[in-house]
Structures are given as structure tokens and as C-alpha cells.
Amino acid sequence: MIQSIEGSCSIGIDGKWGTGKTFFVKQSKLVIDSLNPNVPFFESDEAVRVRNIWDGFQKNNDELLRVPMVTAYYDTWQHDDEKEPLLSLLYEIMKDNYNGCAEEKRKSWGGILASVAGIICDRDIHTFLEEIKGHDIFADQKQNEDLDLLVEKFLQSFLPERGEKLVIFVDELDRCSPAFAVKLLERIKHYFLCENIVFVFSINFGELQNTVKNYYGGDFDSCRYMDRFFDIRMELPPIDMEKYVQSIERYGSKDLRQTVCLEIIRQMNMGMREVSRYLQMSKVCAYKYTNASDSGFERRRFLSHDGGNADLIAYFVIVPIIMGLKITDTKQYDEFIYGKNHMWLERILMSDALGDWVTSLLLDTNESYQEIEGKLQVRENQKIKDVYEAIFIKTYDHGEYETKVGKAIFEKGLKHKILKAVSFVSPYADYTI
């Protein structure tokens, strides 16, 4: 896409937080750097490995990366506390291309940056005075023109010896303070107009719109405002979540815990970062209960005693639900553990992914979810509600110690054990995995 673009261009890659945008743009930068023979990185072992992989694509399309390109990566969040984003952006571009350059070139870059810094510092004072007077903050047109020329000279100094285009990846802008984010966008729009420069922003457009509204006010049309800055808006394609989970967990065939976790990930719409954290947390907190590869005495004892079916539901289903809510929605997490909302237990147990194996444990021998002669027809969702109430609502007064729901016996104190497990202080947690 970048190679086919003529003139300056700004590309916005949209995606929610934790969906892999940073990984994607860093991989893109790695490929571009590895295929540019004019940069020092080209000779590195890492670049050689990338080119060996890339050869498979090159055989299918000899047009791929026919244009050498120079890159820079700018993490805006690291510079969020700075007054002037333009200076730090230029510095990061220089830093990414510093190695392998002659001393004369380095001095030239340093001199240009010093001049830019001098103009910007003067402007800060001028801006403050002009704002008090209510005048246009860019009234000094001569100074503006000087800065335009300096920025263009600086950017063009990376080309053409090293490449035909300069690709600047701008990351994490939607996490920055409103003032910094807006100022950076305005600076890029105003000063980076060179024909052979492409900006690639990896952002959450929804969050960035909120940021712009926080700066200009709630009635401001932030969507149309952002159209000024992005010539192309694209989304990363959704990943195959099951393959991603399998790459983390490395399972052969899914057990109950993994099936439940995958369904929770899907229904709670987790991003990749959330998935990685969730799988680790949900595995650690009750690993010795739920690990399918653990055939030790303790696990067999745990699942074979009178409350085994209830414990299976508690630790293979309810614990993963609570861990998922902890990460994705603290309000629903509180409602779930305080006995106010059993929605998620019903959604997971009645999902197609689980079938009816778990809910069949909630039936007595004379009960059925279908109309069968000689059996009492009961509702599946009511049985699930009975389970939820037995764990999270019932107080067990007057000497009561358990509640039976079908083949599952829920003992007094099971809620305490569940909450202990999700707090990672259960004796069945394993912190070494």
C-alpha cells in the first residue's frame, strides 16, 4: 500500500486497545528495514532471517518492496509530558537513523534540531503573549516559514541516499493527554507536507475522538475533524482467537477449562493483550484443580468426592467467569460475586460450545430438559439460577450445610473457596507455570 501511494499520505490503522496494533506496525517496520540494503540493519542476523522468510512471498510477487524505504517509530505516550511534540518527533526520527551515518551528517541533524528548538522556544513565549491579547497565535509568518523550511530540510536529509520514502510510524496517540494529541496532529498536518513522506498511525479511533472532544468540548464534531488528518483509514482483520489461544496454551485437544475460557474470551470480546493476561491468571489460580495433564491423587480426590460435580462447576466454569469479569468489567464482576446477577453463568453454561454436558449434572434422575414421558420437565436456566443462588445468595442458617441441585452438591462455604481461588491465595494455585 505504501509503495503504491504517490505524494504525502497519512494512514490510520484502527483497532481497540490490546488488539495487536503495536505488534503489527513494529513487524511492518522490521520488514521494511530488513529489505533496505542502504541501512546498517540490513546486515544484521535478524534482517537476514526476515529476508529468508520474505523470499517465499517474493517468489509469488516480484513487485513486493521494490522501493527502499527509511523508517522511524514514535511512541507518543513516552513523550506525553513534553510541551512541544514536534521537537521530540524529529528527535525520534533522527535517533532511528543515527547509526551508520557520517559524523558530518549527524552534526547537520543536530544543528537543524537546535534551530528548530530555538524557534519553538521563542514561539512559546510569543504564543503566551498573543493569547492574552486574543490575537492569532501564528501571527509571526516569517518565523513560521523558517520553521517549515527547517523541518523539510531535516526530513529530506534522510533521503535519497537511504531510500525513496520516509515512513513514520506513530503509536499510542489515543492514550495521550488531549492537549498533546491535538497539538501533535496539528503539527504533523502543518509541517509534514513533503511528497515522499508517509505517516502510519496505530490508534483506537473511538478513543481518539473522545480525546479530541475532551480538548474542544463535547459538542465538537471530532469525527469530521479527524478526517482532516487521515487520508486512509483501515482496520486490522480480526484474528483467529482459537488459534491464538492454542499458541499460548499449546493444548492438543481442549479440556473443559480451556473450552470455557475460550467461550468467555469470545463472549467478553477480549483483545489479544487481555487474552494473554486472562489465560495466565485463570490457569494459575486453580491449576492443581483444573489442569488436564495433572493425574495426581489430589486432583482425583477433589473431583471424586460427594461435591465433585459442584466443584467442577465452581472451578472449571465459575472461576474462569470471575477472572474474565475482573479484567473486562468491574461493575459486572461486583454484581456477580455479590449475588446480584447470574447472567454470565447462564450465558456460558447454555452456550453451544459447552453443549449440555455440564448442565446435565444439574438434573435429578426423574428430571429432563425435554418433554419425556415419565419425567418431570424442568427449565435449564432455572437450574443454573439454582446453582448461582446456592453459591452466592443462600446463607445456610439453621444448621444447613449443603444444597443439592441434581447430581451436584454445593456445600456451605463454597463461595469463600471460589473467592480465595481468584485472589491467588488458594493452596491449589501454581505460580510456577
C-alpha positions as CSV (number, residue, x, y, z in Angstrom):
1,M,0.0,0.0,0.0
2,I,2.7,2.4,1.0
3,Q,4.7,1.7,-2.2
4,S,1.7,2.5,-4.4
5,I,1.0,5.8,-2.7
6,E,2.1,8.9,-4.6
7,G,2.7,12.1,-2.7
8,S,2.4,12.6,1.1
9,C,-0.1,10.4,2.9
10,S,-1.4,9.7,6.4
11,I,-2.7,6.2,7.1
12,G,-4.8,5.4,10.3
13,I,-4.9,1.8,11.5
14,D,-7.9,1.4,13.7
15,G,-8.3,-1.2,16.5
16,K,-9.3,-1.4,20.1
17,W,-6.7,-1.4,22.8
18,G,-4.9,-4.7,23.1
19,T,-5.7,-6.0,19.6
20,G,-2.1,-6.1,18.3
21,K,-1.7,-2.7,16.6
22,T,1.7,-2.0,18.1
23,F,2.9,-5.5,17.3
24,F,1.7,-5.1,13.7
25,V,3.4,-1.8,13.0
26,K,6.7,-2.9,14.6
27,Q,6.6,-6.0,12.4
28,S,5.9,-3.8,9.4
29,K,8.9,-1.6,10.3
30,L,11.1,-4.7,10.8
31,V,10.3,-6.0,7.3
32,I,10.9,-2.6,5.6
33,D,14.2,-2.2,7.4
34,S,15.3,-5.7,6.7
35,L,14.7,-5.2,2.9
36,N,16.5,-1.9,2.6
37,P,20.2,-2.5,1.6
38,N,21.0,1.1,2.3
39,V,20.6,0.9,6.1
40,P,23.1,-0.7,8.6
41,F,20.4,-3.0,10.0
42,F,20.3,-4.8,6.6
43,E,23.5,-6.7,7.5
44,S,22.2,-8.0,10.9
45,D,21.3,-11.6,11.6
46,E,17.7,-10.6,12.4
47,A,17.4,-8.9,9.0
48,V,18.8,-12.0,7.2
49,R,16.2,-14.2,9.0
50,V,13.4,-11.8,7.9
51,R,14.6,-11.9,4.3
52,N,14.7,-15.7,4.3
53,I,11.1,-15.7,5.3
54,W,10.2,-13.0,2.9
55,D,11.6,-14.9,0.0
56,G,8.5,-17.1,0.0
57,F,6.4,-14.1,-0.7
58,Q,8.8,-12.6,-3.2
59,K,8.5,-15.7,-5.4
60,N,4.8,-15.1,-5.7
61,N,5.1,-11.4,-6.4
62,D,8.3,-9.9,-7.6
63,E,6.8,-6.4,-7.2
64,L,6.9,-6.6,-3.4
65,L,9.1,-3.9,-1.8
66,R,10.7,-2.7,-5.0
67,V,11.2,0.7,-3.4
68,P,13.7,1.0,-0.5
69,M,12.2,3.0,2.4
70,V,13.5,4.6,5.5
71,T,11.5,4.2,8.7
72,A,11.1,5.8,12.2
73,Y,9.0,4.8,15.2
74,Y,7.5,7.4,17.5
75,D,5.8,6.2,20.8
76,T,3.8,9.3,21.7
77,W,2.9,8.1,25.1
78,Q,6.6,8.2,26.1
79,H,6.6,11.9,25.2
80,D,3.2,12.9,26.6
81,D,4.6,15.1,29.3
82,E,6.5,17.3,26.8
83,K,5.3,20.7,25.8
84,E,6.3,20.5,22.2
85,P,5.7,17.2,20.2
86,L,7.3,18.5,17.1
87,L,10.8,18.5,18.6
88,S,10.5,15.1,20.2
89,L,9.1,13.6,16.9
90,L,12.1,15.0,14.9
91,Y,14.4,13.7,17.5
92,E,13.0,10.1,17.3
93,I,13.2,10.2,13.5
94,M,16.9,11.2,13.8
95,K,17.6,8.5,16.6
96,D,16.1,5.7,14.4
97,N,18.5,6.6,11.6
98,Y,21.6,7.7,13.6
99,N,23.7,4.5,13.3
100,G,25.9,4.2,10.2
101,C,25.8,7.9,9.3
102,A,28.8,10.0,8.8
103,E,29.8,12.4,11.5
104,E,29.1,15.4,9.2
105,K,25.5,14.2,8.7
106,R,25.0,13.8,12.4
107,K,26.2,17.3,13.1
108,S,23.9,18.6,10.4
109,W,20.9,17.0,12.0
110,G,21.9,18.3,15.4
111,G,22.2,21.8,14.0
112,I,18.8,21.7,12.4
113,L,17.2,20.4,15.6
114,A,18.9,23.1,17.6
115,S,17.5,25.7,15.2
116,V,14.0,24.2,15.4
117,A,14.2,24.2,19.2
118,G,15.2,27.8,19.2
119,I,12.3,28.8,17.1
120,I,9.8,26.7,19.1
121,C,11.0,28.2,22.4
122,D,10.6,31.7,21.1
123,R,7.2,30.8,19.8
124,D,6.1,29.5,23.2
125,I,6.7,32.9,24.8
126,H,5.2,34.7,21.8
127,T,2.2,32.4,21.9
128,F,1.5,33.1,25.5
129,L,1.6,36.9,25.0
130,E,-0.6,36.7,21.8
131,E,-3.2,34.5,23.5
132,I,-3.5,37.1,26.3
133,K,-4.1,39.8,23.7
134,G,-6.6,37.5,21.8
135,H,-4.6,37.5,18.6
136,D,-3.8,34.7,16.2
137,I,-1.0,32.6,17.8
138,F,0.7,32.1,14.4
139,A,0.9,35.8,13.6
140,D,4.6,35.7,13.0
141,Q,4.5,34.4,9.4
142,K,8.3,34.8,8.8
143,Q,9.1,32.6,11.8
144,N,6.5,30.1,10.5
145,E,8.2,29.9,7.1
146,D,11.6,29.5,8.6
147,L,10.3,26.5,10.6
148,D,8.6,25.0,7.6
149,L,11.9,25.1,5.7
150,L,13.9,23.7,8.6
151,V,11.5,20.7,9.0
152,E,11.5,19.9,5.3
153,K,15.3,20.2,5.2
154,F,15.6,17.8,8.1
155,L,13.3,15.2,6.7
156,Q,14.8,15.3,3.2
157,S,18.3,14.8,4.7
158,F,17.4,11.1,5.3
159,L,16.7,10.7,1.6
160,P,17.6,9.8,-1.2
161,E,20.9,8.1,-0.1
162,R,19.0,5.6,2.0
163,G,15.6,5.3,0.4
164,E,12.9,6.8,-1.7
165,K,10.3,7.3,1.0
166,L,10.3,8.0,4.7
167,V,7.7,6.0,6.7
168,I,7.0,7.3,10.2
169,F,5.0,5.0,12.5
170,V,3.2,7.0,15.2
171,D,1.9,4.8,18.0
172,E,-0.3,5.2,21.2
173,L,-1.7,8.6,20.3
174,D,-5.1,7.7,21.7
175,R,-3.5,7.2,25.2
176,C,-2.0,10.7,25.4
177,S,-3.4,13.8,27.0
178,P,-5.9,15.7,24.9
179,A,-3.6,18.8,24.6
180,F,-0.6,16.7,23.4
181,A,-2.6,14.6,21.0
182,V,-4.3,17.5,19.3
183,K,-1.0,19.5,19.1
184,L,0.8,16.6,17.5
185,L,-1.8,16.1,14.9
186,E,-1.8,19.8,14.1
187,R,2.0,19.9,13.9
188,I,2.1,17.0,11.5
189,K,-0.6,18.4,9.3
190,H,1.1,21.7,9.1
191,Y,4.8,20.9,8.8
192,F,5.0,17.4,7.2
193,L,3.8,18.0,3.7
194,C,6.8,16.5,1.8
195,E,5.8,14.4,-1.2
196,N,7.7,11.3,-0.2
197,I,6.7,11.0,3.5
198,V,4.1,8.6,4.8
199,F,2.7,8.6,8.3
200,V,1.2,5.4,9.7
201,F,-0.9,6.0,12.9
202,S,-1.9,3.0,15.0
203,I,-4.8,4.2,17.1
204,N,-8.2,3.4,18.6
205,F,-10.3,5.9,16.6
206,G,-13.1,5.8,19.1
207,E,-10.8,6.7,22.0
208,L,-9.0,9.4,19.9
209,Q,-12.4,11.0,19.1
210,N,-13.1,11.1,22.8
211,T,-9.7,12.7,23.4
212,V,-10.4,15.4,20.8
213,K,-13.8,16.1,22.3
214,N,-12.2,16.5,25.7
215,Y,-10.0,19.1,24.2
216,Y,-12.5,21.1,22.2
217,G,-15.7,20.3,24.0
218,G,-18.5,17.7,24.0
219,D,-20.4,19.3,21.1
220,F,-17.3,19.3,18.8
221,D,-17.6,17.1,15.7
222,S,-14.4,15.1,16.4
223,C,-15.1,12.6,13.6
224,R,-15.0,15.1,10.8
225,Y,-12.1,16.9,12.5
226,M,-10.1,13.7,12.3
227,D,-10.8,13.3,8.6
228,R,-8.5,16.3,8.1
229,F,-5.6,14.2,9.2
230,F,-6.1,10.7,7.8
231,D,-6.2,10.1,4.1
232,I,-6.7,6.3,4.5
233,R,-8.4,4.6,7.4
234,M,-8.2,0.9,7.8
235,E,-8.8,-1.8,10.4
236,L,-6.7,-4.8,11.2
237,P,-8.6,-8.0,10.3
238,P,-9.9,-10.0,13.3
239,I,-7.6,-12.7,14.5
240,D,-8.5,-16.4,14.8
241,M,-8.9,-16.4,18.6
242,E,-8.9,-20.1,18.9
243,K,-5.5,-20.4,17.1
244,Y,-4.2,-17.6,19.3
245,V,-5.3,-19.3,22.5
246,Q,-3.8,-22.6,21.3
247,S,-0.5,-20.9,20.6
248,I,-0.4,-19.6,24.2
249,E,-1.7,-22.7,25.9
250,R,-0.3,-25.3,23.4
251,Y,-3.1,-27.8,24.0
252,G,-3.7,-30.8,21.8
253,S,-7.4,-31.3,22.5
254,K,-9.3,-28.8,24.6
255,D,-10.4,-29.8,28.1
256,L,-13.4,-28.3,29.9
257,R,-11.5,-25.4,31.4
258,Q,-10.0,-24.4,28.1
259,T,-13.3,-24.7,26.4
260,V,-14.9,-22.5,29.0
261,C,-12.1,-19.9,28.8
262,L,-12.3,-19.7,25.0
263,E,-16.1,-19.1,25.2
264,I,-15.6,-16.4,27.8
265,I,-12.9,-14.8,25.6
266,R,-15.3,-14.8,22.7
267,Q,-18.4,-13.5,24.6
268,M,-16.5,-10.9,26.5
269,N,-14.9,-9.7,23.3
270,M,-11.3,-9.7,24.7
271,G,-8.4,-8.2,22.8
272,M,-5.1,-10.0,22.4
273,R,-3.5,-8.3,25.4
274,E,-6.4,-9.2,27.6
275,V,-6.5,-12.8,26.4
276,S,-2.8,-13.3,27.2
277,R,-3.3,-11.9,30.7
278,Y,-6.6,-13.7,31.2
279,L,-5.3,-17.2,30.3
280,Q,-2.3,-16.9,32.6
281,M,-4.4,-15.7,35.5
282,S,-7.2,-18.2,35.1
283,K,-4.8,-21.0,34.8
284,V,-2.6,-20.1,37.8
285,C,-5.5,-19.5,40.3
286,A,-6.7,-23.2,40.3
287,Y,-4.1,-25.0,38.3
288,K,-4.0,-28.1,40.5
289,Y,-7.8,-28.4,40.3
290,T,-8.2,-28.0,36.6
291,N,-5.0,-29.0,34.8
292,A,-6.0,-31.9,32.5
293,S,-2.4,-33.2,32.4
294,D,-2.3,-33.4,36.2
295,S,-3.3,-37.0,37.1
296,G,-2.1,-36.7,40.7
297,F,-4.0,-38.0,43.8
298,E,-5.2,-34.6,44.9
299,R,-7.0,-33.8,41.7
300,R,-8.7,-37.2,41.6
301,R,-9.7,-36.8,45.2
302,F,-11.1,-33.3,44.5
303,L,-13.3,-34.4,41.6
304,S,-14.5,-37.7,43.0
305,H,-15.9,-36.7,46.4
306,D,-19.6,-36.0,47.0
307,G,-19.2,-32.4,46.0
308,G,-17.1,-33.2,43.0
309,N,-19.7,-32.1,40.4
310,A,-20.3,-28.9,42.2
311,D,-16.6,-28.2,42.5
312,L,-16.2,-29.0,38.8
313,I,-18.8,-26.2,38.0
314,A,-17.2,-23.9,40.6
315,Y,-13.6,-24.2,39.5
316,F,-13.9,-25.1,35.8
317,V,-16.7,-22.6,35.0
318,I,-17.3,-20.0,37.7
319,V,-13.7,-19.2,38.5
320,P,-12.9,-18.5,34.8
321,I,-16.0,-16.3,34.6
322,I,-15.0,-14.3,37.6
323,M,-11.4,-13.9,36.2
324,G,-12.8,-12.7,32.9
325,L,-15.1,-10.1,34.6
326,K,-12.2,-8.9,36.7
327,I,-10.4,-7.9,33.5
328,T,-13.2,-6.7,31.4
329,D,-16.0,-5.2,33.6
330,T,-15.5,-4.5,37.3
331,K,-19.2,-3.4,37.7
332,Q,-20.4,-6.8,36.4
333,Y,-17.7,-8.5,38.5
334,D,-19.1,-6.9,41.7
335,E,-22.7,-7.8,40.7
336,F,-21.7,-11.4,40.0
337,I,-19.8,-12.2,43.2
338,Y,-22.3,-10.3,45.4
339,G,-25.3,-12.4,44.2
340,K,-27.0,-9.7,42.1
341,N,-26.7,-11.0,38.6
342,H,-26.2,-14.6,37.3
343,M,-26.3,-13.6,33.6
344,W,-22.8,-14.7,32.8
345,L,-23.2,-18.2,34.4
346,E,-26.3,-18.7,32.3
347,R,-24.6,-17.4,29.1
348,I,-21.6,-19.7,29.4
349,L,-23.3,-22.9,30.6
350,M,-26.0,-22.6,27.9
351,S,-23.6,-21.7,25.1
352,D,-23.2,-24.1,22.1
353,A,-19.5,-24.5,22.9
354,L,-20.3,-26.4,26.1
355,G,-23.3,-28.3,24.8
356,D,-25.4,-29.9,27.6
357,W,-22.8,-32.0,29.4
358,V,-22.3,-29.7,32.4
359,T,-26.0,-28.7,32.7
360,S,-26.9,-32.4,32.6
361,L,-25.2,-32.7,36.0
362,L,-27.9,-30.5,37.4
363,L,-30.7,-33.0,36.7
364,D,-32.2,-35.5,39.1
365,T,-32.8,-39.0,37.7
366,N,-36.5,-38.1,37.2
367,E,-35.9,-34.8,35.5
368,S,-35.3,-33.7,31.9
369,Y,-35.0,-30.5,29.9
370,Q,-37.1,-32.0,27.2
371,E,-40.6,-33.4,27.3
372,I,-40.1,-37.1,28.1
373,E,-42.8,-39.4,29.3
374,G,-42.4,-40.3,32.9
375,K,-40.0,-37.5,33.7
376,L,-40.5,-34.0,35.1
377,Q,-39.7,-31.3,32.5
378,V,-37.6,-28.5,34.0
379,R,-36.0,-25.3,32.6
380,E,-32.3,-25.3,32.1
381,N,-32.0,-21.6,33.0
382,Q,-33.8,-22.2,36.3
383,K,-31.4,-24.9,37.2
384,I,-28.5,-22.6,36.5
385,K,-30.1,-20.0,38.7
386,D,-30.4,-22.5,41.5
387,V,-26.7,-23.2,41.2
388,Y,-25.9,-19.5,41.4
389,E,-28.2,-18.9,44.4
390,A,-26.7,-22.0,46.2
391,I,-23.2,-20.5,45.9
392,F,-23.7,-16.7,46.1
393,I,-27.0,-16.0,47.8
394,K,-28.0,-18.7,50.2
395,T,-27.0,-18.0,53.9
396,Y,-27.2,-21.6,55.2
397,D,-28.8,-20.8,58.5
398,H,-30.4,-23.3,61.0
399,G,-27.7,-26.0,60.6
400,E,-27.8,-26.3,56.8
401,Y,-24.5,-27.3,55.2
402,E,-25.3,-28.0,51.6
403,T,-27.7,-27.6,48.7
404,K,-28.3,-30.3,46.1
405,V,-29.0,-29.4,42.5
406,G,-29.3,-32.6,40.5
407,K,-26.1,-34.6,40.8
408,A,-24.2,-31.6,42.2
409,I,-23.9,-30.9,45.9
410,F,-23.0,-27.4,46.8
411,E,-21.5,-27.1,50.3
412,K,-21.6,-24.2,52.6
413,G,-18.5,-22.0,52.2
414,L,-18.0,-22.8,48.5
415,K,-18.3,-19.1,47.7
416,H,-15.4,-18.4,50.1
417,K,-13.3,-21.0,48.5
418,I,-14.0,-19.6,45.0
419,L,-13.1,-16.1,46.0
420,K,-10.0,-17.4,47.7
421,A,-9.0,-19.1,44.5
422,V,-9.5,-16.0,42.3
423,S,-7.4,-14.0,44.8
424,F,-4.5,-16.4,44.1
425,V,-4.1,-17.4,47.8
426,S,-5.7,-20.9,47.3
427,P,-3.4,-23.8,48.1
428,Y,-4.3,-25.1,44.6
429,A,-2.7,-22.2,42.8
430,D,0.6,-22.8,41.0
431,Y,2.7,-19.8,40.4
432,T,5.5,-21.6,38.5
433,I,3.5,-22.3,35.3
